[in-house]
Amino acid sequence: MDALCSGAWWEGMSMGGGVCVRRKPWELPFLAEPEEVAGLRHVLGTHLGLWGLHSVVDAAQLCVSELVTNVMRHVGRGTPTTLAVSMNGTYVRIEVHDPDTHALPTLVRAGVEAETGRGMQLVDALTDRWGVELLAGKKVTWCELATDLVSPSGCRVDPRVARAEAVLDSYGEVEVPSLVPTLMRAGKLGTTAAEEVAIGVIADLLHWFRAHGRDVDDALDQAQMHFEAEVGIFGGGG
C-alpha cells in the first residue's frame, strides 16, 4: 500500500535543537473494504512519525478508521475512495474522498445502547474541527488535529531547548535573538551570540555549585549523563 502514496516525501533537518521537516501533501487511493483499514492506519502512522508528529498518531488513526467505516456503511463497500493528508498551518488535515455527494456524514448523538451512529461523534471529540465539502463528482469529508508545531513553517522545538532559550533570552546584558526565529534563518551571528551567552550561563551555574559546597566535576558528570540519556531516548541530538 505504501507504494501507492502519491508524492509522500519528507526531509528532516536538526537545527539548534529543533526539528524542521518539510511535509508535502500526499494521497492514497483504495477500495473501501474492511481489510484496507489496518493498512491505511499503518501508512498514516508511518508518515506522521516521519513528519515528527507522534502526538497525533493515535487520534489520526482512529479518525481514519471512522471516516472509512462511514464510507463503507453509508456509500457501500468497494467504493473507490482516497485518503489525502496534508498540513493546514500547524494542523494535520485528513481527508477521505468518495464519489457519493448525497450521503452526507452527520453528527448524531447516539444513545448508550446504540450500535451505530458514534462514528462522527468520535471524530468530533478527537479533532479540533471537521466538515464536508461537495466538489465536482465527489464528496470530501475532512478533519483537522492540532499539533505541537510552533509555526506553519514546520519547526518543532524540543521543550528542553525551549527552556534553555528562555534562560538565554533573559540572561545578562548581551542581546540574544530569539532562538526560535534563529531556527528559521540559522544566522551565524545569532548562533555565535547565543553560544557565548550559553557558555556564560554554564560557568555561572558551576560557580553556584561551588558556592553551595557542591563538587563541580560531579555536577558536570551528572549533567553529561542526563544529556546523553535524554538524547538516546528522545533523539534530540544534532
C-alpha positions in Angstrom: 0.0 0.0 0.0 2.9 2.4 0.7 3.9 2.3 -3.0 0.6 3.8 -3.9 1.2 7.0 -1.9 1.4 9.9 -4.4 4.1 12.4 -3.5 4.7 11.2 0.0 8.0 12.8 0.9 9.8 14.3 3.8 13.1 15.9 4.7 14.3 16.4 8.2 16.8 18.9 9.5 18.1 19.3 13.0 18.8 22.9 13.7 19.6 24.5 17.0 17.9 21.7 19.0 14.7 21.9 16.9 13.5 19.7 14.1 12.3 21.2 10.8 10.6 18.9 8.4 9.1 19.7 5.0 5.7 18.0 5.0 4.5 17.5 1.5 0.8 16.6 0.9 0.1 13.0 -0.1 -2.8 10.9 -1.1 -3.6 7.2 -1.4 -6.4 5.7 -3.5 -8.1 2.5 -2.2 -11.3 0.5 -2.2 -13.4 0.9 0.9 -13.2 -2.6 2.3 -12.7 -3.7 6.0 -9.3 -5.3 5.3 -7.9 -2.0 4.0 -8.4 -0.1 7.3 -5.4 -1.6 9.1 -3.1 -0.8 6.1 -4.4 2.8 6.0 -3.8 3.2 9.7 -0.2 1.9 9.3 0.6 4.1 6.4 -0.8 7.2 8.2 1.0 6.4 11.4 4.3 5.9 9.5 4.0 9.2 7.7 3.0 11.2 10.7 6.0 9.6 12.5 8.3 10.7 9.7 6.8 14.2 10.0 7.7 14.2 13.7 4.0 14.4 14.7 3.9 11.4 17.1 1.5 13.2 19.5 -1.4 13.0 17.0 -0.8 9.5 15.6 -3.4 7.6 17.7 -6.1 10.2 17.2 -5.4 10.5 13.5 -5.6 6.7 13.0 -8.9 6.5 14.9 -10.3 9.2 12.7 -9.3 7.4 9.5 -10.9 4.2 10.8 -14.2 6.0 11.5 -14.2 8.0 8.2 -13.5 4.9 6.1 -16.1 2.9 8.0 -18.6 5.7 7.4 -18.0 5.3 3.6 -18.5 1.6 3.8 -21.7 1.9 5.9 -23.4 4.7 4.0 -21.9 4.6 0.5 -21.0 1.0 0.1 -18.2 -1.5 0.4 -15.8 -1.5 -2.5 -16.4 2.2 -3.2 -13.3 3.8 -4.9 -12.0 6.1 -2.1 -9.0 8.3 -1.5 -7.1 9.2 1.7 -5.4 12.6 1.5 -3.2 14.0 4.2 -1.7 17.5 4.4 -0.8 20.3 6.7 -3.1 23.3 7.2 -0.8 25.7 9.1 0.1 23.8 12.3 -2.8 21.4 11.9 -2.8 18.0 10.3 -5.6 17.8 7.8 -7.1 14.3 7.0 -9.5 13.9 4.1 -11.4 11.0 2.8 -12.8 11.4 -0.7 -15.7 9.3 -2.1 -17.9 9.7 -5.2 -21.3 10.0 -3.4 -22.4 13.6 -3.0 -25.8 12.6 -1.4 -24.8 10.5 1.6 -23.5 13.2 3.9 -21.9 12.5 7.3 -23.9 13.9 10.2 -23.2 14.3 13.9 -25.7 12.0 15.7 -25.9 11.9 19.5 -26.2 8.1 19.7 -27.6 6.6 22.9 -25.7 4.3 25.1 -27.4 1.2 23.6 -27.0 2.3 20.0 -24.8 0.1 17.9 -24.2 2.7 15.2 -24.1 6.5 14.9 -21.0 7.0 17.0 -18.5 7.4 14.1 -18.7 11.2 13.6 -19.3 11.7 17.3 -15.9 10.2 17.9 -14.3 12.3 15.1 -15.9 15.4 16.6 -14.5 14.6 20.0 -10.9 13.7 18.8 -10.4 16.6 16.4 -10.3 20.4 16.6 -12.7 20.8 13.6 -14.2 18.7 10.8 -16.5 19.2 7.9 -17.8 18.1 4.5 -17.1 19.6 1.1 -19.1 18.8 -2.1 -16.9 19.1 -5.2 -17.5 18.1 -8.8 -18.2 14.4 -8.8 -17.1 13.7 -5.2 -17.5 14.4 -1.5 -14.6 15.3 0.8 -15.0 14.6 4.5 -12.2 16.2 6.4 -10.9 16.7 9.9 -8.0 18.6 11.4 -5.9 17.9 14.5 -3.7 20.4 16.4 0.0 19.5 16.6 2.9 20.7 18.8 4.4 22.7 15.9 5.4 26.2 16.8 4.8 27.7 13.3 3.3 26.8 10.0 6.8 26.5 8.5 7.0 23.3 10.4 9.6 23.6 13.1 9.0 21.7 16.3 11.2 22.7 19.2 12.4 20.3 21.9 10.8 21.6 25.2 14.2 21.2 26.9 15.7 23.6 24.4 12.8 26.0 24.8 13.5 26.2 28.5 17.2 26.9 27.7 16.1 29.6 25.2 14.0 31.3 27.9 17.1 31.5 30.2 19.3 32.8 27.4 16.9 35.4 26.3 16.7 36.9 29.7 20.3 36.4 30.8 23.0 39.1 31.1 23.3 42.3 29.1 24.1 40.6 25.7 21.2 40.9 23.3 20.5 37.4 22.0 18.0 36.9 19.2 15.2 34.5 20.0 16.3 31.1 19.1 13.0 30.1 17.5 13.4 32.6 14.7 17.1 31.5 14.6 15.9 28.0 13.7 14.4 29.5 10.6 17.2 31.7 9.5 20.1 29.8 11.1 22.0 33.1 11.2 25.7 32.6 12.1 26.0 35.8 14.1 22.9 35.0 16.1 24.1 31.5 16.8 27.5 32.7 17.9 26.0 35.2 20.3 23.7 32.6 21.8 26.7 30.2 22.3 28.6 32.9 24.2 25.7 33.5 26.5 25.1 29.8 27.0 28.8 29.3 28.0 28.4 32.1 30.4 25.3 30.5 31.9 27.1 27.2 32.4 30.1 28.9 34.0 27.8 30.8 36.4 25.9 27.6 37.3 29.3 26.0 38.1 30.0 28.9 40.4 26.6 28.3 42.1 27.5 24.7 42.7 30.9 25.7 44.3 29.2 28.4 46.4 26.9 25.7 47.8 29.7 23.3 48.6 29.0 21.0 45.7 31.5 19.2 43.6 31.8 20.9 40.2 33.2 17.9 38.4 30.5 15.7 39.8 27.8 18.2 38.6 29.3 18.2 35.1 29.4 14.4 35.0 25.8 14.1 36.1 24.7 16.7 33.6 26.5 14.9 30.8 24.9 11.6 31.9 21.4 13.2 31.8 22.1 14.7 28.5 23.3 11.5 26.9 20.4 9.5 28.3 17.8 12.1 27.0 19.4 12.2 23.6 19.2 8.4 23.4 15.6 8.3 24.4 14.2 11.4 22.5 16.6 11.7 19.6 17.2 15.3 20.5 20.8 15.3 19.4 22.1 17.1 16.3 
